[in-house]
Amino acid sequence: MKHLIKLWATTILALGFCAFVVVGCGKTSASKDAVTVAEMNQVMSRMSMSPVGAPKTVEELTNFAGFKGRPFSALPAGQKLAIDPTSHLVIIVNK
């Protein structure tokens, strides 16, 4: 019985945190400005504190609800976005 209560509490906490992240980015999601690397790193920071954890790939991060319908900042030719596995930050690297 205690295991079931703990499971429900963890689930409710995870859902509450996800709602906090989406609501906390309300201004960002309403804006049609291009998504910047700084914004992606802010979301990475918030998501890393969640029970689900931070995204492992840039593709997982770009599917974040706060970024839907917004363009991403253009990158110089021959470069792409990546997640640094040590710092858990979005960085620009050569292809």
Phi and psi restraints in degrees (value plus and minus 20) as a CYANA .aco file:
   2 LYS   PHI     -83.3   -43.3
   2 LYS   PSI     -55.4   -15.4
   3 HIS   PHI     -84.2   -44.2
   3 HIS   PSI     -60.1   -20.1
   4 LEU   PHI     -85.7   -45.7
   4 LEU   PSI     -61.8   -21.8
   5 ILE   PHI     -83.8   -43.8
   5 ILE   PSI     -62.5   -22.5
   6 LYS   PHI     -83.6   -43.6
   6 LYS   PSI     -59.8   -19.8
   7 LEU   PHI     -83.3   -43.3
   7 LEU   PSI     -65.2   -25.2
   8 TRP   PHI     -84.0   -44.0
   8 TRP   PSI     -62.6   -22.6
   9 ALA   PHI     -82.6   -42.6
   9 ALA   PSI     -62.6   -22.6
  10 THR   PHI     -83.8   -43.8
  10 THR   PSI     -62.1   -22.1
  11 THR   PHI     -83.4   -43.4
  11 THR   PSI     -65.3   -25.3
  12 ILE   PHI     -84.7   -44.7
  12 ILE   PSI     -60.7   -20.7
  13 LEU   PHI     -82.2   -42.2
  13 LEU   PSI     -63.9   -23.9
  14 ALA   PHI     -83.4   -43.4
  14 ALA   PSI     -64.8   -24.8
  15 LEU   PHI     -85.0   -45.0
  15 LEU   PSI     -59.0   -19.0
  16 GLY   PHI     -83.5   -43.5
  16 GLY   PSI     -60.7   -20.7
  17 PHE   PHI     -87.0   -47.0
  17 PHE   PSI     -61.8   -21.8
  18 CYS   PHI     -80.8   -40.8
  18 CYS   PSI     -60.8   -20.8
  19 ALA   PHI     -83.7   -43.7
  19 ALA   PSI     -59.5   -19.5
  20 PHE   PHI     -81.2   -41.2
  20 PHE   PSI     -62.9   -22.9
  21 VAL   PHI     -84.3   -44.3
  21 VAL   PSI     -64.4   -24.4
  22 VAL   PHI     -87.0   -47.0
  22 VAL   PSI     -65.2   -25.2
  23 VAL   PHI     -89.3   -49.3
  23 VAL   PSI     -58.8   -18.8
  24 GLY   PHI     -83.2   -43.2
  24 GLY   PSI     -41.4    -1.4
  25 CYS   PHI    -121.6   -81.6
  25 CYS   PSI       2.3    42.3
  26 GLY   PHI     -74.8   -34.8
  26 GLY   PSI     -65.4   -25.4
  27 LYS   PHI     -85.0   -45.0
  27 LYS   PSI     -61.3   -21.3
  28 THR   PHI     -84.5   -44.5
  28 THR   PSI     -63.6   -23.6
  29 SER   PHI     -91.8   -51.8
  29 SER   PSI     -45.5    -5.5
  30 ALA   PHI     -98.7   -58.7
  30 ALA   PSI     -42.0    -2.0
  31 SER   PHI     -99.1   -59.1
  31 SER   PSI     125.5   165.5
  32 LYS   PHI    -122.6   -82.6
  32 LYS   PSI      -9.6    30.4
  33 ASP   PHI     -86.6   -46.6
  33 ASP   PSI     140.1   180.1
  34 ALA   PHI     -85.9   -45.9
  34 ALA   PSI     122.8   162.8
  35 VAL   PHI     -93.3   -53.3
  35 VAL   PSI     109.3   149.3
  36 THR   PHI    -121.1   -81.1
  36 THR   PSI     145.6   185.6
  37 VAL   PHI     -82.7   -42.7
  37 VAL   PSI     -56.8   -16.8
  38 ALA   PHI     -81.8   -41.8
  38 ALA   PSI     -61.9   -21.9
  39 GLU   PHI     -84.3   -44.3
  39 GLU   PSI     -61.9   -21.9
  40 MET   PHI     -81.5   -41.5
  40 MET   PSI     -59.0   -19.0
  41 ASN   PHI     -89.2   -49.2
  41 ASN   PSI     -52.8   -12.8
  42 GLN   PHI     -83.4   -43.4
  42 GLN   PSI     -64.4   -24.4
  43 VAL   PHI     -86.2   -46.2
  43 VAL   PSI     -60.1   -20.1
  44 MET   PHI     -78.1   -38.1
  44 MET   PSI     -62.6   -22.6
  45 SER   PHI     -82.6   -42.6
  45 SER   PSI     -65.8   -25.8
  46 ARG   PHI     -84.8   -44.8
  46 ARG   PSI     -63.2   -23.2
  47 MET   PHI     -89.9   -49.9
  47 MET   PSI     -49.2    -9.2
  48 SER   PHI     -86.8   -46.8
  48 SER   PSI     -42.5    -2.5
  49 MET   PHI    -105.8   -65.8
  49 MET   PSI     -28.0    12.0
  50 SER   PHI    -101.5   -61.5
  50 SER   PSI     140.1   180.1
  51 PRO   PHI     -82.8   -42.8
  51 PRO   PSI     -46.1    -6.1
  52 VAL   PHI     -94.1   -54.1
  52 VAL   PSI     -55.0   -15.0
  53 GLY   PHI      73.3   113.3
  53 GLY   PSI     152.0   192.0
  54 ALA   PHI     -95.1   -55.1
  54 ALA   PSI     131.5   171.5
  55 PRO   PHI     -81.4   -41.4
  55 PRO   PSI     129.6   169.6
  56 LYS   PHI    -111.7   -71.7
  56 LYS   PSI     -43.6    -3.6
  57 THR   PHI    -148.3  -108.3
  57 THR   PSI     139.8   179.8
  58 VAL   PHI     -84.0   -44.0
  58 VAL   PSI     -55.0   -15.0
  59 GLU   PHI     -81.4   -41.4
  59 GLU   PSI     -61.1   -21.1
  60 GLU   PHI     -83.6   -43.6
  60 GLU   PSI     -60.4   -20.4
  61 LEU   PHI     -87.7   -47.7
  61 LEU   PSI     -61.0   -21.0
  62 THR   PHI     -89.9   -49.9
  62 THR   PSI     -33.6     6.4
  63 ASN   PHI    -104.5   -64.5
  63 ASN   PSI     -20.1    19.9
  64 PHE   PHI     -77.9   -37.9
  64 PHE   PSI     116.6   156.6
  65 ALA   PHI     -77.5   -37.5
  65 ALA   PSI     -53.9   -13.9
  66 GLY   PHI     -87.1   -47.1
  66 GLY   PSI     -36.8     3.2
  67 PHE   PHI    -118.2   -78.2
  67 PHE   PSI     -27.3    12.7
  68 LYS   PHI     -80.6   -40.6
  68 LYS   PSI     112.9   152.9
  69 GLY   PHI      60.2   100.2
  69 GLY   PSI     -15.7    24.3
  70 ARG   PHI    -132.3   -92.3
  70 ARG   PSI     120.5   160.5
  71 PRO   PHI     -94.8   -54.8
  71 PRO   PSI     139.9   179.9
  72 PHE   PHI    -121.6   -81.6
  72 PHE   PSI     127.7   167.7
  73 SER   PHI     -76.5   -36.5
  73 SER   PSI     119.6   159.6
  74 ALA   PHI     -90.3   -50.3
  74 ALA   PSI     122.9   162.9
  75 LEU   PHI    -126.6   -86.6
  75 LEU   PSI     132.9   172.9
  76 PRO   PHI     -80.8   -40.8
  76 PRO   PSI     132.7   172.7
  77 ALA   PHI     -76.9   -36.9
  77 ALA   PSI     118.3   158.3
  78 GLY   PHI      62.9   102.9
  78 GLY   PSI     -10.9    29.1
  79 GLN   PHI    -144.3  -104.3
  79 GLN   PSI     138.6   178.6
  80 LYS   PHI    -166.7  -126.7
  80 LYS   PSI     148.7   188.7
  81 LEU   PHI    -109.4   -69.4
  81 LEU   PSI     126.6   166.6
  82 ALA   PHI    -167.9  -127.9
  82 ALA   PSI     144.0   184.0
  83 ILE   PHI    -126.8   -86.8
  83 ILE   PSI     102.0   142.0
  84 ASP   PHI     -91.0   -51.0
  84 ASP   PSI      98.2   138.2
  85 PRO   PHI     -86.7   -46.7
  85 PRO   PSI     -41.2    -1.2
  86 THR   PHI    -103.2   -63.2
  86 THR   PSI     -70.8   -30.8
  87 SER   PHI    -111.5   -71.5
  87 SER   PSI     -34.0     6.0
  88 HIS   PHI      38.9    78.9
  88 HIS   PSI      19.5    59.5
  89 LEU   PHI    -135.3   -95.3
  89 LEU   PSI     132.1   172.1
  90 VAL   PHI     -99.4   -59.4
  90 VAL   PSI     109.9   149.9
  91 ILE   PHI    -149.7  -109.7
  91 ILE   PSI     142.8   182.8
  92 ILE   PHI    -122.5   -82.5
  92 ILE   PSI     106.7   146.7
  93 VAL   PHI    -148.5  -108.5
  93 VAL   PSI     144.0   184.0
  94 ASN   PHI     -93.9   -53.9
  94 ASN   PSI     126.9   166.9
